[in-house]
Amino acid sequence: MCEQKPQNKDENEAERLDRVPPAPNLACTDVDFKGVVYGTQLSIHFMRKNPVPGGKIIATASVAGIYPHESYPEYNGAKAAVINFARGAAPVLKLVSATHTTSCEEEQTHYY
């Protein structure tokens, strides 16, 4: 059986527009945000085993997480997620005598 070719250019364009786009590349989010989440979880696990439980976790955020720029929205979102993750994790970390510091290029924020 032969495939039918579009009869005109408009039909071909309409077909193209109807196709579902491929999944986006989320490597930036995987590295910049998920890496902080996994690293924090692993740190807490080992900090509980220290002779004196606790320690410090330092995560690299970015000013882009506070003041986003239109040219890299995924990066902005991932870095904003790092900042808010540190804020949200602070009460839990206090229970294991740990602190979480989020470092941005021009500022450093401590969450206890």
DAKAVEN-V889288 format. One record per residue. PSI is psi in whole degrees, -180 to 180 (999 if undefined). OMEGA is omega in degrees with one decimal (none if undefined). Layout:
BEGIN
psi: {PSI	PSI}
omega: {OMEGA	OMEGA}
END
This chain:
BEGIN
psi: {135	144	142	133	148	143	-28	172	-37	-38	-42	-43	-42	-41	-45	-41	-25	-20	142	131	158	160	142	156	115	28	-38	-47	-41	-44	-51	-31	-54	-33	-38	-43	-50	-42	-39	-44	-44	-40	-45	-41	-48	-29	-31	-24	-6	150	-41	104	146	-176	-166	138	128	124	140	116	-151	153	-25	-22	-16	-44	87	154	141	-18	-12	70	-35	-42	-45	-48	-42	-41	-34	-37	-38	-46	-47	-30	-44	-41	-44	-32	-17	-48	-35	-43	-32	-34	-26	21	38	156	154	120	130	123	126	166	-47	-1	162	131	128	133	122	999}
omega: {179.9	172.8	176.7	177.1	177.9	-177.7	178.0	-176.8	-178.9	178.4	179.3	179.6	179.3	177.6	-179.3	-179.3	-180.0	-179.3	177.2	-178.9	178.5	177.8	-180.0	175.4	-177.5	-179.0	179.5	178.8	179.7	-177.6	-170.8	-179.9	-177.5	177.2	178.0	179.9	180.0	180.0	178.3	179.7	179.2	178.7	179.5	179.4	-177.4	177.7	177.5	-177.9	178.6	175.0	171.5	-174.7	176.9	179.7	-178.2	175.9	178.8	179.2	178.7	174.6	178.9	174.4	177.3	175.7	179.5	179.8	-175.0	177.3	-173.9	-174.8	178.8	-175.5	-180.0	177.7	177.7	-178.7	-179.9	-179.0	173.4	177.6	177.9	-179.4	-178.5	174.7	179.2	177.5	-179.1	-178.0	-175.2	180.0	179.1	-179.4	178.4	179.8	178.9	178.1	178.8	173.7	-179.7	177.7	176.5	-176.1	172.8	-176.4	-173.9	-179.4	178.1	-176.2	179.0	174.5	-177.9	none}
END
